Amino acid sequence: MFGVDSTEFVIVAVLALIFIGPKDLPKVMRTVGYWVGRMRGMARHFTSGLENMMREAELEEMEKKWREENERIMRLHPADAHYPEPDQPDEMPPVASPDAEAEIPPKERPLP
């Protein structure tokens, strides 16, 4: 985790047992665990704050690009311009009736 090897950890544990003593060691370990937990919580809070700031900056950048693109499109195609209606064919193509295939002899029908 912090570059502490297992032998170094054993040496620190033995020194803590000698200098603190077996009677007070559980209380000291609880206190150390409490403070390590608090530091991890603060680090997690700090990291999430930085991530939120980065996300917000990316969103602002995306919104700026969107606004610029929207303005470009609106310049090309203004909302108050009158566009011609699309060409409508004068006649609609005939719709085949469901009985149309029945009128063709079976030998002349196209294969599906």
Secondary structure as GFF3:
##gff-version 3
##sequence-region A 1 112
A	DSSP	alpha_helix	6	20	.	.	.	ID=ss1
A	DSSP	alpha_helix	25	76	.	.	.	ID=ss2
A	DSSP	alpha_helix	100	103	.	.	.	ID=ss3
A	DSSP	three_ten_helix	106	108	.	.	.	ID=ss4
###
